[in-house]
Amino acid sequence: MAVRIAVLAGYFLLVLVIGLLARSRWRATPESFFLADRGLGTLVLLGTMVATNFSAFTVFGASGAGYRDGYAFFPIMGFGTGFMAVTFWILGCRIRETGRALNLVTPPDLILHLYRSRAVSTLFAVVMVIFTLPYLALQPMAAGYVLESLVGLPYPWGAVLVTGVITLYTLRGGMRAVAWTDVFQGLLMVILLAVSLALVSGHHGGFVSASRKVLALSPELFSRPGGEGTYTVGIWFSYMLLWFLCDPMFPQLFQRFYAARDDRVIAGGMICYPLVCTVVFFLPVTIGILGRLSFPDLAGKEADRILPLLISSISGDAMAALVMAAGLAALMSTMDSQLLTLSSIVTRDLFPKDPHQGSGGALRGRIAVICLSAAGLALALKPPATILQIATQTFTGLAVLFPTVIFGLYLKRRFAASALVSILAGEAAVAAFFFGLIPPGPFLPVVWAAGASFGAYLICHISLLRRENV
């Protein structure tokens, strides 16, 4: 036990050192604190986008889904999230160019510029905060699972500890610290997930032998619709659409487009991202599948614990601690980015002090980081569902924002009313499905919510254009 604690303590200390060495000045401008002076290159931008997007959901949610549903889940993630890299190019270059020209810092800053409406930008900001907070809460939730399984630390205390470490280096370092710690933690996550798969496979006689054993035990894990019959054609299509629409609307990814040095940096990230996604998601999904051999009776959200349970049972203390650091790396590299971006939205868009604030903007951003950390931690202490279920619900709410952004960037004539109606119609559909007022049928709610959002925008836009031309 002492070895495990020492390894984890060393990991936390190393992350803090990297974050502090890459710090922004304490009295930094908002552009420096939130965007690293818009100077991120290809490797750092790709590393921070990958690490930011690969969260507790990637390591624990994907391994839990692999345990429950098998390889039917893998193409949804490996191909689906890679495919959404196309939207990095469609949206990212225009967002970067506009942001640099107008000194934009937050996603709602862009919406305010495009639609010239404080009401639209405020609604956009509110939706981003509401639907990102539950996703943020997944990170301390997963941290509690890891530390409880690894060192016996009670779930609430594990969540508090990791939240505190993340908050500390985010407060001090801003985007520059977050980006460099993300690169380190992303590499660590991939390496240690690969080590985890090797350990689990070796424990059962090698990858081929272990796979044959699972195939004999649970053949449904090797075909669609999967172990629980979840992944029908309609559900596959729904997830592909969900990733395509929602990932660029993650505020922490959206803001990184502003931080890119130039369009070539974004293009490089777009090309490399699908390959990285495919490799990374194969690892936890396969670990979850092979976990059936050691723990055949996990149900529901208990399956999200399969990785820490496996590693704790089959490896030595030092290796177990290192492998669990992969999960911590994934969730920490997401939570720090979420905190940084949400704090910029809260301080600049929801409660602005002055449109030309100087160093005070960064100070207020740091205060917001602390408040948001506490809010995410509070939500994490009593998780209502599995990691995958929570993520899917929150992602749907963010996907509704996509029409407002893409039409705003590409249409020559824009109307604030179209954006307002689009967001309200989409979120009304999300609420209706969430409360069970409407059955989703063969699809996930995102299909209907996105349809309502796109349809409302276009109907309103065409109507207003015709009225102008009368």
N, C-alpha and C positions, 0 to 999 in steps of 0.2 A: 504493500500500500504506500509506503514511504517513497518508493521509486516512482510510482504513478504520480504522486503529488509533486515530486521534484521535477519530473518531465513537464507537467502542465504548467507549473510555476515558471520554468524556464521559457516555455513557449509564450506565455503572457508577457513576460519581461521583454523578450525579443521583439514582439509586436509593438510594445510601448516604445522601445528604443528607436525602432524604424520610424514610427509615427512622429516622435519628437525630433529626430534628426531631419525629417522632411517637413518640418513645421512651417507654417506661415508666421509672419511677424504678428505679435499680440495685437498691435494696433493696425492690422492689415485692412485694406479696403475690401468691400464686399466682393469685388471682382477677383481679388487675389485669394481671399478666404474661400469663396464658393467655387471658383473656376480655375484656380492655379494659373492666373494671368493668361488664360486661353492659349497655353503653350504645350499641351500634351502631344507627344509624338505617337507613332503607330503602335509600337510595342507596349508603351505604358497605357495608351487608350484601350487597346485590345485587352490587355491584362485586367484593367480595372472594370471594363464592361463585362468581361467573362466572369470575373470574380463577383462582381456586383449582382449579376443575373443568376449565378449559381449559388443558391442560398441554402438554408436548412431544408427547404423544399427539395433541392437537388439531391442532397446526401441522404436525408432521412425520409422525406416524402417519396422520392423515387425508389429507394430500397424497400420501403413499406409497400408501395404499389407493385413492385416486382414480386414481393412475397405473396401479395393477394392475387395478382392478375397475371404475372409472368411476362413473357416477351411480347404479349399483345400491347403492353404499355410502352415498350421501347421506341417503336417508330414514331409514336405521337410526340415524344420528347426529342429524340435524336434528329428526326427529320423536321418536325414541326417548328422547334425553336431555331433550327438552322435556316429554315425557309424564311423565317421572319427577318433574317438579315437583309433581305431585299428591301424591307421598309427602312432599314438604316440608310440606304442610299436614296430612296424615294423622298424621305423626310429629312435625313440628317444633314445633307449638304446645304439645303435651303435654310434649315434652322441655324446652322453654324454661320452662314453668310449673313443672314439677317441679324443674328445676335451680335456679331462682331461690328457690323455697321452701325447699330443703334445702341450698343453697350447693354444688351439684354442679359439678365442674370437668371431668371426663373422661367419655367414654362408659361405661367400666366402672363409674364411680361410680353411674350410673343403674341398671345391671344389679344391682349390689350392693344398692341400695335396693329394687328390685322383687322380687328373689328371696331376699334375706337369706342369701346363700350366697357366701362368699369363693371357693369352688371355681369357681362359675359365672362370677363376675366376672373371676377370674384367667384362666380359659380364654378368655373373651371378649377380654381384653386381649392374650393371646398370639396369638390368631388375627389380631387387628387388626395387630399389629406384624409378624408373619411375612408377611402378604399385602400389607402396605403398603410394606415395604422394597424389593421388586423394582420397584414402581411409582415409589417415590422415586428408584431408580437410573436410571429412564428419563430423568430430568431432566439429570444430568451427562452421560449417554450422548448425548442430543441436543445438548447444549452443545458436546461434543467435535466432533460433525459440523459444527456451524455454524462454529466458529472455525477448524477445519481447512480447510473450503472457502473461507472468507472471507479469512483472513489467513495461511494456511499454518501455523498453530500446530499442533504434533502433537496428535493426538486426546487422549492422556492429560493433557497440560498444559492443554488447553482445559477438560476436565472438572474438573480441580483448581482452575483459576482461578475458574470460575463458582461452584463449591461454596464456595470461600473467601469470595466476596463475599456470597452468601446467608447463610452462617453468621454473618458479622460483624454484619449489621444485625438478624438474628433474635436473636442473643445480646443485643444492646443494647436492642432496642425491644419485644420481645414482640408480643402480638396487635395492639396499637394500631399499631405500625410495620408489621407484616405487612399489616393491613387497608388502610392508606393507600397503601403501595407496590403492593398488589394493584390498587387502583382505578386508579392511574396506569398500571401495566403492562397491565391489561386494556384500557383505552382505547387505549393505544399499539399493542397487538396487533391490535385490530380495524381501526384506521386504516391501519396499515402492511400488513396482509393485503390490504385493499382496494386500496392502492397497488400491491402486488405483482401482483394480478390485472390491474389496468389496464396495467402494464408488459408483462406476458407477452402479454396480448391485443393490445396495440398493436404489439408486435414482429412479430406474425403477421397484421397487417392489420385488427385490431379483433376484438371478441368473436365476432360472427356469422361472420366469415370464418374465424377460427381454429377455431371449433367445427365448421364445415363441413369443414375440412381433416382434423380428427381423425375426424369421422364417416366420411369416405371412407377413411381409413387404418385405423381400428379401430372399426367400427360396433358391436361387442359392448360397448363402453364406454358406450353410450347405452341399454342395455336390461338387464333382469334375465335371467339370474343374474350378469351382469358379465363382465369380461375374462377371469377365470380360472374362471368357472363356479361361483363360491363361494356366491352369495347366493340360494339356493333359498328356498322359502316357509318351510321348517323353520328355516333359519338366520336369516331375517328375524325370525320369531317368537322365536327364542332370544335375539337381541340386544335386542329390545324388553323381554323379561323380565329380561335381565341388567341393563340400565340402570335399570329400575324398582326392582329389588331391591337392587342394589349401591351406587348413588350415595349414598343417605342413609347407607349403612354406611361410606363413606369417613370415617375418623376426623376428618379436617380439616373436612369438611362437617358431620358430626354435632356437633362441638364448637361450630360457629358458631350452632347453634340456641340454645345457652346464652347466647351473646353478644348476641342480639337484644334490643332495648329492650322490645318488647312484641309481641303477636300480630299487630298491624297491619303491623309491619315484615316479618314472615314472609309474610303474605298478599300484600303488595306485591311481594315477591321472587318468589312463586309465579306471580303474574299475568304479570310481565315476562319471566321466565326462558325460556319456550318461544320467544318471538319472538327473543330474543337468540341462543338456540341455533341456530335456523334460519338466521339471517343469518351467524353466525360459521362454521358448518360448511360452508356453501355455498362460502365463499372458498377454503379450502385444498383441498377436493375438486376444485373446478374448476381450480385451478392445477395440481394433479397430472395431471388429464386433458390439459390443454393442453401439459403438459411432454413428452408423447409426441412432439410435433413437433420438439423440440430434442434430446431424448435418448430414442430409441426402443428401446434395448436394455438397460435396467436390469432386474435380476432380484432377487427376494427382498428381503432387507433393504436392498439398495443403493437401492431405490426410495424409502426414507425420506429419502434425501439430495436428492430432486428439487428442493425449494424452494431450498436454498442453491446447488445447481448452476445452476439457471435464472437466479437473480438475479445471480450472479457473472458469468454469460456474457453477459447482455444489458443490464446497466445500468452506470452509472459507479460509481466507488469510493464516493462519499458515499451515493448511493442504495442501493447494495448493502449497505452497513453499516447504514443505517437500517432497511431491510427485514428484515435478519437480526436486528436488535434486537427485531422482533416475535416471532420464535421464542424469543429469549432471555427476553423479557417473559413469554411463556406458561409456559415451564418454571420460571423463577425464582419466579413468583407461585404455583406449585403446590408447589415444593420447600420454600419457606419455611414454608408452612402445614403441610405434612407433618411437617417437623422440629419445629415448635412443638407440634403435637398429640401426636406420638409421644413427645416428651420428657416431656410431662405424664403420659402413660400409664405410661411406664417409671418415673418418679420417684414417682408417687402410687399406682399399682396393682400394679406388678410388684415394685418395691423401695421400699416406703413407709418413711419414717423415723418419722413421727408423724402421726396423723390430724388434728391441729390445728397442723401446722407453719406457721410464719410466713414471714419473709423467706428462711429457709433453703431453702424449697421452690423459690423462683424460682432461687436459686443452683444447686441440684442440677439444676433443669431446664436451665439453661445448659450445665452439664457434659454432660448427656444429649444436647443439641443437637450438641455437638462429636463425641461418640461415634457418633451416628446419621449425621451427615454423612460420617464416615469409612467407616461400613459401606455406605452407599449408593454412595459413590465406588468402593469396592472391587468392588462388584457391577457397576458400570458399565464398568469397564476391559476386561471381556471379555464383551460382550453375546451371549447365546446364540441370539437369534432376532430377528424384526422387532419394532418397537415395538408394533404391533397384537397380535401373538401373545403377547407378554409381558403386555400390559395385560389381554387377555381372560382369561388364566390366573389372574392375581392378582385380578381383579374377581370371578371365580367363587367364590374362597375367601371373599371378603367378603360375597357375596350370601347365603351360608349363615347369616349372623347375623340376617337379617331376621326370621324367625319368632320368635326369642327376644325381639326388641325390640317388635314389633307386638303379640304376644300378651301380653307383659309389661305393656304400656301400656293394653290394652283389656280384658283378662280380669279379672274380680273375684277369682277364685281362681287363684293361681299356685303352681307346684311347681318347685323347683330341679331335680329329676330330669328334668322335661320339657325344660328348657333344655339341660341337659348332654347328654341323649340326642340332642336335635335337632342340636346343634353337632357332636357326634362322628359321627353318622350322615352328615351333610352333608359334612363334611371327609373322611370315609372314601371317599365317592363321588368327591369331587374327586381324591383320591390315586389311586383305581382308574383313573379316566380318564386322569390324567396319565401313569401308568406303563404305559398300554396294556392293562390287565387286562380292561377292558370297552370295547367299541366304542360310541361315542356315537350311532350310527345317523344319522338325518336331522337331528338337532338338535345344538346345542352342549352340552357337559357340564353347563352351568348348569341346564338343564331337569331333568335327572335328579338333580343335587345338591340343587336347591331342592325337588324332589318328596320326596326322602329326608328333608330337613330338616323340611319342613312335616308330612309323614306321621308321622315319629318323634315330633314334639312332640305332635301331636293324639292319637295312639294312647296315648302315655304319660299325657297329661293326662286323657283320658277314663277310662283304667284306674284312675288314682289317685282321680278323683272318685267312681267307683263304689265303690271300696274304702272311702272315707270315709263313703259313704251306706249301707253294709251294716250 
